């Protein structure tokens, strides 16, 4: 993760000589005028900016170390944005309007600040005063347990993965794509296509996936799902189409039409469980349409992920 260290201002890089800070890191949150926060699962730590015997303080010791914590300045964020964008922030204007920038390594930098509105639509964010660096995690093999349970002959059932935010939906989806594409799941390589609307699955940087999504996987990056699904049907002859985070009715309509053409789907959605899913009007429609046949629910218990696979109808 040396590329993460190089996102920080030059004068701060001496803080990161010890590599122990990388282990288990999920997010780094940088806010103008506030301490820099490093998130490790359920534990948050803060960067100490003075020469001390330790690099971080934990959440429980925050008050003790408060005066010694490093507070990010406007100049720090400007310098970081230069490194993040390779000194060409304008080149990322379309991504910034969506609230993020994808960088080399598949890491994703969320941005926030003052929005610029034109005709009621977001035209940009300036100044950017908040950064959330989300560390890309690949966990090869994490889908091994669920793939036999969603198999339908030499393909898969239309499968929906759900969980609360941060529980590992996208990680499980990505590894499922990789395994199906490489032939690790059923001994046959499937043609998998990904509509990666927010560049979270493949983590494309300059059009090339930074995450391992398999040998027979084609990626349509930064494209709305409702537009991308019919494009892939016409151009790529997929056996499986994978999408992340269904959110609008148009996504469901596109998937329903594609399912009638024989393509199989892997998708994710935000919900704690099947009951919560059924209470939401949009998603109750999804269940009624019977597009999906299998449901995979992810629960995080004592730091471990548990998978429940069940039939939807």
KANORVEN-V841894 format. One record per residue. N is the residue number from 1. OMEGA is omega in whole degrees, 0 to 359 (NA if undefined). NEAR is the number of other C-alpha atoms within 8 Angstrom. D_FIRST is the distance of its C-alpha to the first C-alpha in Angstrom with 1 decimal. Layout:
N_OMEGA_NEAR_D_FIRST + N_OMEGA_NEAR_D_FIRST
//
This chain:
1_181_5_0.0 + 2_180_5_3.8 + 3_178_8_5.3 + 4_178_7_5.5 + 5_183_9_7.2 + 6_174_10_9.2 + 7_183_9_10.6 + 8_177_12_12.6 + 9_184_10_15.9 + 10_184_6_16.4 + 11_180_5_18.5 + 12_190_8_16.0 + 13_176_11_13.2 + 14_177_6_15.2 + 15_192_8_14.6 + 16_179_9_11.0 + 17_179_6_12.1 + 18_185_6_12.1 + 19_184_7_9.1 + 20_181_5_11.2 + 21_184_7_10.3 + 22_188_7_7.2 + 23_177_6_9.9 + 24_183_6_11.6 + 25_180_12_10.2 + 26_183_11_11.8 + 27_168_11_12.5 + 28_182_13_12.7 + 29_182_12_16.2 + 30_183_13_17.5 + 31_180_11_21.3 + 32_177_11_23.7 + 33_183_8_25.7 + 34_176_9_23.9 + 35_178_12_21.5 + 36_188_13_17.8 + 37_176_11_17.1 + 38_187_13_14.2 + 39_179_13_15.2 + 40_182_11_15.0 + 41_181_8_17.5 + 42_184_5_20.9 + 43_177_8_19.8 + 44_178_11_18.9 + 45_183_12_18.1 + 46_184_14_18.7 + 47_176_13_17.5 + 48_189_13_20.3 + 49_180_10_21.0 + 50_179_7_23.5 + 51_180_4_23.6 + 52_182_6_23.9 + 53_179_4_23.5 + 54_185_6_20.5 + 55_184_9_17.5 + 56_164_8_18.1 + 57_180_12_21.2 + 58_180_10_21.7 + 59_185_9_23.7 + 60_180_5_26.8 + 61_186_8_26.7 + 62_183_10_26.1 + 63_181_6_29.7 + 64_186_6_29.7 + 65_191_10_26.8 + 66_184_7_27.4 + 67_183_5_28.8 + 68_184_8_25.9 + 69_179_12_23.1 + 70_178_11_21.3 + 71_182_10_22.7 + 72_178_13_21.1 + 73_176_8_23.6 + 74_179_9_24.5 + 75_178_6_23.6 + 76_181_10_20.0 + 77_178_13_19.7 + 78_179_8_21.4 + 79_179_10_19.1 + 80_179_11_16.0 + 81_175_10_17.8 + 82_180_11_18.5 + 83_181_11_14.9 + 84_184_10_14.2 + 85_184_10_17.4 + 86_177_7_17.4 + 87_179_8_20.5 + 88_183_8_22.3 + 89_181_10_22.2 + 90_181_5_25.5 + 91_182_7_24.0 + 92_187_10_22.2 + 93_181_9_25.4 + 94_177_7_26.0 + 95_181_9_22.6 + 96_177_12_23.1 + 97_178_11_26.5 + 98_175_6_24.9 + 99_181_9_22.7 + 100_170_11_19.2 + 101_176_12_17.1 + 102_185_12_14.7 + 103_180_10_12.0 + 104_185_8_10.3 + 105_180_10_8.2 + 106_178_16_10.9 + 107_186_12_9.7 + 108_180_14_13.0 + 109_175_12_14.3 + 110_182_11_17.7 + 111_176_13_20.2 + 112_182_11_23.6 + 113_181_10_26.4 + 114_181_9_29.8 + 115_175_10_30.6 + 116_183_9_32.9 + 117_174_9_35.5 + 118_183_7_37.8 + 119_177_4_40.6 + 120_179_5_39.0 + 121_180_6_35.7 + 122_179_10_32.3 + 123_180_9_32.0 + 124_175_10_28.9 + 125_181_13_27.3 + 126_359_8_28.1 + 127_173_6_27.3 + 128_185_11_23.9 + 129_179_12_23.7 + 130_176_11_21.2 + 131_173_13_17.6 + 132_181_11_15.8 + 133_181_11_12.1 + 134_186_11_11.9 + 135_179_10_8.8 + 136_179_9_9.7 + 137_172_5_10.9 + 138_179_9_12.8 + 139_182_8_15.5 + 140_179_6_17.5 + 141_183_6_21.0 + 142_180_8_21.3 + 143_187_12_24.0 + 144_183_9_26.1 + 145_187_7_28.4 + 146_186_10_29.4 + 147_176_10_29.8 + 148_184_8_33.2 + 149_178_7_34.4 + 150_182_10_34.0 + 151_172_10_35.4 + 152_186_7_38.4 + 153_181_5_39.9 + 154_178_7_37.4 + 155_180_9_35.5 + 156_166_10_34.5 + 157_171_12_36.3 + 158_192_11_35.2 + 159_179_14_32.7 + 160_179_13_31.5 + 161_179_14_28.5 + 162_174_15_28.8 + 163_172_15_27.3 + 164_179_8_26.7 + 165_176_6_23.6 + 166_183_5_20.3 + 167_175_10_22.0 + 168_180_9_20.1 + 169_184_12_22.4 + 170_178_10_20.0 + 171_178_11_18.0 + 172_178_11_21.4 + 173_182_16_22.6 + 174_181_12_19.7 + 175_175_15_20.2 + 176_178_11_24.0 + 177_181_13_23.7 + 178_183_13_21.8 + 179_179_12_24.4 + 180_181_15_27.3 + 181_182_16_26.3 + 182_181_13_25.8 + 183_181_11_28.9 + 184_186_10_27.4 + 185_187_11_29.3 + 186_180_8_32.9 + 187_177_6_33.0 + 188_181_10_33.4 + 189_179_11_30.8 + 190_174_12_31.3 + 191_183_11_30.8 + 192_174_15_28.4 + 193_183_15_27.9 + 194_168_12_25.5 + 195_189_17_26.4 + 196_189_17_23.1 + 197_184_13_24.6 + 198_175_7_21.6 + 199_182_11_18.9 + 200_184_10_17.4 + 201_181_11_18.4 + 202_181_14_17.3 + 203_184_14_14.9 + 204_174_13_16.7 + 205_186_12_15.7 + 206_174_4_18.9 + 207_183_6_20.6 + 208_179_6_18.4 + 209_176_12_16.7 + 210_176_11_12.9 + 211_179_11_13.7 + 212_178_8_16.2 + 213_172_12_19.5 + 214_185_11_21.8 + 215_186_7_24.2 + 216_182_10_26.9 + 217_174_13_25.1 + 218_186_8_25.9 + 219_171_10_24.1 + 220_190_11_25.9 + 221_174_12_23.3 + 222_181_9_24.1 + 223_176_11_27.6 + 224_184_9_29.6 + 225_183_12_30.4 + 226_178_12_34.1 + 227_186_9_34.1 + 228_183_11_31.6 + 229_178_13_33.2 + 230_177_10_36.6 + 231_181_8_34.9 + 232_177_11_33.2 + 233_182_10_36.4 + 234_192_7_38.3 + 235_192_6_35.8 + 236_179_8_33.7 + 237_184_8_36.1 + 238_168_11_33.5 + 239_179_12_34.3 + 240_172_12_31.7 + 241_180_14_30.2 + 242_178_13_27.2 + 243_181_14_26.6 + 244_171_13_24.7 + 245_172_8_26.6 + 246_184_10_30.2 + 247_186_6_31.6 + 248_183_7_34.8 + 249_181_7_38.0 + 250_177_7_37.4 + 251_182_11_34.5 + 252_181_11_36.9 + 253_179_9_39.7 + 254_180_13_37.5 + 255_179_12_36.4 + 256_179_10_39.9 + 257_181_8_41.3 + 258_179_12_38.7 + 259_178_11_39.4 + 260_178_7_43.0 + 261_176_6_42.1 + 262_178_7_40.8 + 263_180_11_37.0 + 264_184_12_35.0 + 265_165_14_32.5 + 266_183_13_29.3 + 267_176_13_28.6 + 268_180_14_27.2 + 269_178_12_28.8 + 270_173_9_28.6 + 271_181_10_31.2 + 272_182_9_31.5 + 273_183_9_34.0 + 274_181_8_36.7 + 275_179_6_39.2 + 276_178_9_37.1 + 277_182_11_36.4 + 278_181_10_40.2 + 279_182_8_41.0 + 280_185_8_39.2 + 281_181_7_41.6 + 282_186_8_39.2 + 283_173_10_37.9 + 284_175_11_41.3 + 285_178_8_42.2 + 286_180_11_39.4 + 287_180_11_40.9 + 288_180_6_44.4 + 289_179_7_43.4 + 290_175_9_42.3 + 291_183_10_39.5 + 292_183_13_37.4 + 293_181_12_38.7 + 294_179_13_36.0 + 295_176_14_34.0 + 296_179_13_30.9 + 297_179_12_30.4 + 298_174_14_27.2 + 299_179_9_27.8 + 300_183_9_25.4 + 301_180_7_27.5 + 302_177_4_26.4 + 303_180_5_22.7 + 304_178_6_23.7 + 305_177_9_24.2 + 306_182_8_27.7 + 307_175_9_28.9 + 308_180_8_32.5 + 309_181_10_33.8 + 310_177_7_37.2 + 311_180_7_39.6 + 312_177_9_40.1 + 313_NA_4_43.7
//
